[in-house]
Amino acid sequence: MSEVLLSFRGRRIGPAEVTFLRDLIARNPGLSRRRLSVKVCEAWQWVQPNGQPRDMVCRGLMLALHRGGHIELPPQRQTPPNNAITHRRVAAVAPCNTAPIEGPLASLGPLEIRLVRRTQGERLFNYLVNQYHYLGFSRPVGEHLKYLIFLGERPVACQAWNSGPLKLTLRDRFVGAPRKAYAHHLHFIAYNSRYLIAPWVKVPHLASHLLGRIARRISADWQALYHHPIHLLESFVDVERFKGTSYRAANWQCVGRSEGRGTKSRSGARTSIKELWVYPLNKDFRRKLLAP
């Protein structure tokens, strides 16, 4: 077996790949890091499910090799803004009508679910989540969808769905296999990263009703934008704040509790305990996740 110098987002890099990168950089001394990453993606056929090159991931790979002394990248031409700040800036929108909406679900009238990713409605979505969700707004990276739910012209709820987290031991147990067995199919999993019922809305069973409606359409919506389906939905519930009632009522399944370390923790810092809730979109989701 050839030596592995680095494993990055499922791609193993050995001496042959390093030699290729060194030669590519030497043959193209005038190219920027971004242009080099595009050429690498073309040479390795490293693309997203929608056919677009994985140039951002490739740049991260090359930077890791550069910092490890395996290759020498050209000097950085631009200094990107601080994403921790810019990704949380939210544009102001016109004030919403916050008069109470109350009563039984059946009396509300028709609810319209709008997919607002890359539309004018995205600004309102971002504002509402930033203003009223306890976690605030954070700009998602990678594949994601944003839904705004309206009663007439009044927003009543928001749902954000991202690609599933890379490492979840609880999910591995539910799937019945280690992560490496389905890592190449993580894009078939969608993670409900934000769910907001507007604070002026007090309607029993609304949250579970909307979960069910979006579960019936999300795979087709994902297919239309990213050219692949979704087979499994998942979400974390902070047990110090919520009981997971709406997920349970929508027939989701709780598969266990986290140990309070978070998905990205390396320092040992504790976070709140969370339950992982899952909802398979088809009966053979395990076979599809574990397929070669």
C-alpha positions as CSV (number, residue, x, y, z in Angstrom):
1,M,0.0,0.0,0.0
2,S,1.4,3.4,-1.0
3,E,2.3,5.9,1.7
4,V,-0.5,8.3,2.7
5,L,0.8,11.8,3.7
6,L,-2.6,13.4,4.2
7,S,-6.2,12.4,4.1
8,F,-8.5,15.4,3.4
9,R,-12.2,15.2,2.9
10,G,-12.1,11.6,1.8
11,R,-9.2,12.0,-0.6
12,R,-5.9,10.3,0.3
13,I,-2.7,12.1,-0.8
14,G,0.5,10.2,-1.3
15,P,3.9,10.9,-2.9
16,A,2.5,10.6,-6.4
17,E,-0.1,13.3,-5.8
18,V,2.4,15.6,-4.2
19,T,4.8,15.2,-7.2
20,F,1.9,16.0,-9.5
21,L,1.1,19.2,-7.5
22,R,4.7,20.3,-7.4
23,D,5.0,19.8,-11.2
24,L,1.8,21.7,-11.8
25,I,2.9,24.7,-9.7
26,A,6.3,24.7,-11.4
27,R,4.7,24.7,-14.9
28,N,2.3,27.5,-14.1
29,P,4.3,30.1,-12.1
30,G,1.9,32.9,-12.9
31,L,-1.3,31.2,-11.7
32,S,-3.1,32.2,-8.5
33,R,-3.9,29.6,-5.8
34,R,-7.5,29.7,-7.0
35,R,-6.6,29.0,-10.6
36,L,-4.3,26.2,-9.6
37,S,-7.1,24.6,-7.6
38,V,-9.4,24.6,-10.6
39,K,-6.7,22.9,-12.7
40,V,-6.2,20.2,-10.0
41,C,-10.0,19.6,-9.9
42,E,-10.0,19.2,-13.7
43,A,-7.0,16.8,-13.6
44,W,-8.4,14.7,-10.7
45,Q,-12.0,15.0,-11.9
46,W,-12.8,16.2,-8.4
47,V,-16.4,17.6,-8.7
48,Q,-19.5,18.1,-6.7
49,P,-22.6,16.1,-7.5
50,N,-23.9,19.0,-9.6
51,G,-20.7,18.9,-11.8
52,Q,-19.1,22.0,-10.4
53,P,-15.4,21.7,-9.3
54,R,-14.6,21.3,-5.6
55,D,-12.1,24.2,-5.9
56,M,-12.8,25.5,-2.3
57,V,-12.1,22.0,-0.9
58,C,-9.1,21.7,-3.2
59,R,-7.7,25.0,-2.0
60,G,-8.0,23.8,1.6
61,L,-6.1,20.6,0.7
62,M,-3.3,22.4,-1.0
63,L,-3.0,24.9,1.9
64,A,-2.7,21.9,4.3
65,L,0.1,20.4,2.1
66,H,1.8,23.8,1.9
67,R,1.7,24.3,5.7
68,G,3.0,20.7,6.1
69,G,6.0,21.5,3.9
70,H,5.0,19.1,1.1
71,I,4.4,21.7,-1.6
72,E,5.1,25.5,-1.9
73,L,2.2,27.6,-3.1
74,P,2.6,30.9,-4.8
75,P,2.2,34.0,-2.5
76,Q,-1.4,34.8,-1.5
77,R,-2.7,37.6,-3.8
78,Q,-5.8,38.6,-1.8
79,T,-6.6,38.7,1.9
80,P,-10.1,37.4,2.4
81,P,-12.4,39.2,4.9
82,N,-12.9,37.7,8.4
83,N,-15.6,35.2,7.7
84,A,-16.5,35.0,11.4
85,I,-17.7,38.6,11.1
86,T,-18.9,38.9,7.5
87,H,-20.9,35.6,7.6
88,R,-23.0,37.0,10.5
89,R,-23.9,40.3,9.0
90,V,-27.6,40.5,8.2
91,A,-29.2,43.2,6.1
92,A,-32.1,45.1,7.6
93,V,-35.6,44.5,6.2
94,A,-38.9,46.3,6.5
95,P,-40.6,45.7,9.8
96,C,-42.9,42.6,10.0
97,N,-46.4,42.6,11.2
98,T,-46.0,41.0,14.7
99,A,-49.7,40.9,15.6
100,P,-50.5,37.6,17.3
101,I,-51.6,34.6,15.2
102,E,-53.4,32.2,17.4
103,G,-55.9,29.4,17.2
104,P,-56.2,25.8,16.0
105,L,-54.1,24.7,13.0
106,A,-57.3,23.9,10.9
107,S,-58.5,27.5,11.3
108,L,-55.4,29.2,9.9
109,G,-56.1,28.9,6.2
110,P,-53.6,27.9,3.5
111,L,-49.9,28.0,4.4
112,E,-47.4,28.7,1.6
113,I,-43.9,27.2,1.8
114,R,-41.5,29.2,-0.3
115,L,-38.0,28.1,-1.2
116,V,-36.1,31.4,-0.8
117,R,-32.5,30.3,-1.4
118,R,-31.1,32.8,-4.0
119,T,-34.3,34.9,-4.0
120,Q,-35.3,38.2,-2.5
121,G,-36.9,36.4,0.3
122,E,-33.6,35.2,1.6
123,R,-32.9,38.6,3.2
124,L,-36.1,38.3,5.2
125,F,-35.2,34.7,6.2
126,N,-31.8,35.7,7.4
127,Y,-33.2,38.6,9.4
128,L,-35.9,36.6,11.1
129,V,-33.5,33.8,12.1
130,N,-30.9,36.4,13.4
131,Q,-33.5,38.3,15.3
132,Y,-35.6,35.5,16.9
133,H,-33.7,32.2,16.8
134,Y,-31.7,31.6,20.0
135,L,-28.6,30.6,17.9
136,G,-28.8,33.6,15.7
137,F,-27.9,33.6,12.0
138,S,-24.7,32.0,10.6
139,R,-24.2,31.8,6.8
140,P,-24.1,28.2,5.8
141,V,-21.3,26.7,3.8
142,G,-21.9,24.1,1.0
143,E,-25.2,22.7,0.0
144,H,-28.2,24.1,1.8
145,L,-31.9,25.2,1.4
146,K,-33.9,27.8,3.1
147,Y,-37.7,27.7,3.5
148,L,-40.0,30.6,4.5
149,I,-43.5,29.7,5.4
150,F,-46.2,32.3,5.0
151,L,-49.8,32.8,6.0
152,G,-50.9,35.2,3.3
153,E,-48.0,37.7,3.2
154,R,-47.1,37.2,6.9
155,P,-44.1,35.0,7.7
156,V,-44.8,32.4,10.3
157,A,-41.8,30.1,10.3
158,C,-38.3,29.4,8.9
159,Q,-36.4,26.2,8.2
160,A,-32.8,25.9,7.2
161,W,-31.3,22.6,5.9
162,N,-27.6,22.0,5.4
163,S,-25.5,19.1,4.4
164,G,-25.1,16.7,7.3
165,P,-22.2,17.0,9.8
166,L,-19.2,14.9,8.8
167,K,-18.7,13.0,12.1
168,L,-21.6,11.8,14.2
169,T,-21.2,8.6,16.2
170,L,-24.9,8.4,16.9
171,R,-25.6,8.5,13.2
172,D,-23.0,5.7,12.6
173,R,-24.9,3.5,15.1
174,F,-28.2,4.2,13.5
175,V,-26.9,3.5,10.0
176,G,-25.2,0.4,11.3
177,A,-21.8,1.1,9.9
178,P,-18.7,3.2,10.5
179,R,-18.5,6.6,8.9
180,K,-15.9,5.6,6.3
181,A,-18.5,3.1,4.9
182,Y,-20.8,5.9,3.8
183,A,-18.6,9.0,3.8
184,H,-18.9,9.2,0.0
185,H,-22.6,9.6,0.4
186,L,-22.9,12.2,3.2
187,H,-24.4,14.6,0.7
188,F,-27.5,12.3,0.7
189,I,-28.1,13.5,4.3
190,A,-29.8,16.9,5.1
191,Y,-29.4,18.5,8.6
192,N,-32.1,20.8,10.0
193,S,-29.8,23.5,11.3
194,R,-32.4,26.1,12.1
195,Y,-36.1,25.9,12.8
196,L,-38.0,29.0,13.9
197,I,-41.6,29.4,14.6
198,A,-42.1,33.2,14.8
199,P,-42.7,34.3,18.4
200,W,-46.0,36.0,17.5
201,V,-47.4,32.6,16.3
202,K,-49.1,30.4,18.9
203,V,-50.7,27.6,16.9
204,P,-50.6,24.0,18.4
205,H,-49.2,21.3,16.1
206,L,-47.9,23.9,13.5
207,A,-44.3,22.9,14.0
208,S,-44.8,19.2,13.4
209,H,-47.2,19.9,10.5
210,L,-44.5,21.9,8.7
211,L,-41.8,19.3,9.3
212,G,-44.0,16.7,7.6
213,R,-44.8,18.9,4.6
214,I,-41.2,19.8,4.0
215,A,-40.0,16.2,4.5
216,R,-42.3,15.3,1.6
217,R,-40.7,17.8,-0.8
218,I,-37.1,18.4,0.3
219,S,-35.5,15.6,-1.7
220,A,-37.1,16.9,-5.0
221,D,-36.0,20.5,-4.1
222,W,-32.5,19.3,-3.4
223,Q,-32.4,17.3,-6.6
224,A,-33.5,20.4,-8.6
225,L,-30.7,22.5,-7.2
226,Y,-27.9,20.1,-6.5
227,H,-28.7,17.2,-8.8
228,H,-28.9,14.5,-6.2
229,P,-31.7,13.3,-3.8
230,I,-31.8,13.2,0.0
231,H,-32.4,9.9,1.8
232,L,-32.1,10.8,5.5
233,L,-33.0,13.9,7.6
234,E,-31.5,14.7,10.9
235,S,-31.4,17.4,13.6
236,F,-30.1,18.1,17.0
237,V,-32.3,19.1,19.9
238,D,-30.8,21.0,22.9
239,V,-32.3,19.1,25.8
240,E,-31.8,22.1,28.1
241,R,-34.2,24.1,26.0
242,F,-36.5,21.8,24.2
243,K,-38.1,18.3,24.4
244,G,-38.2,17.4,20.7
245,T,-42.0,17.4,20.8
246,S,-42.5,18.6,17.2
247,Y,-40.0,16.1,15.9
248,R,-41.7,13.2,17.8
249,A,-45.1,14.3,16.6
250,A,-43.8,14.3,13.0
251,N,-42.7,10.7,13.4
252,W,-39.0,11.4,13.7
253,Q,-36.9,9.0,15.9
254,C,-34.5,10.0,18.7
255,V,-31.4,7.8,18.4
256,G,-29.5,9.0,21.5
257,R,-27.8,11.9,23.2
258,S,-24.5,13.5,22.6
259,E,-21.7,13.6,25.2
260,G,-21.6,17.3,25.2
261,R,-18.3,17.8,23.3
262,G,-19.7,19.1,20.0
263,T,-19.0,17.9,16.5
264,K,-15.9,20.2,16.1
265,S,-14.5,20.1,19.7
266,R,-10.8,19.4,20.0
267,S,-10.1,21.2,23.3
268,G,-12.3,19.2,25.5
269,A,-14.6,22.2,26.1
270,R,-18.1,21.0,27.1
271,T,-21.3,22.0,25.3
272,S,-24.9,21.5,26.0
273,I,-26.2,17.9,25.8
274,K,-28.2,17.3,22.5
275,E,-30.4,14.6,21.2
276,L,-30.0,13.4,17.6
277,W,-33.4,13.0,15.8
278,V,-33.6,11.3,12.4
279,Y,-36.2,10.7,9.7
280,P,-35.5,8.3,6.8
281,L,-37.1,9.4,3.6
282,N,-37.3,5.9,2.2
283,K,-37.2,2.4,3.5
284,D,-33.9,1.4,1.9
285,F,-32.0,4.5,3.0
286,R,-29.3,2.4,4.5
287,R,-28.6,0.5,1.3
288,K,-28.4,3.8,-0.6
289,L,-26.0,5.3,1.9
290,L,-23.8,2.3,2.0
291,A,-23.8,1.6,-1.8
292,P,-20.3,1.6,-3.4
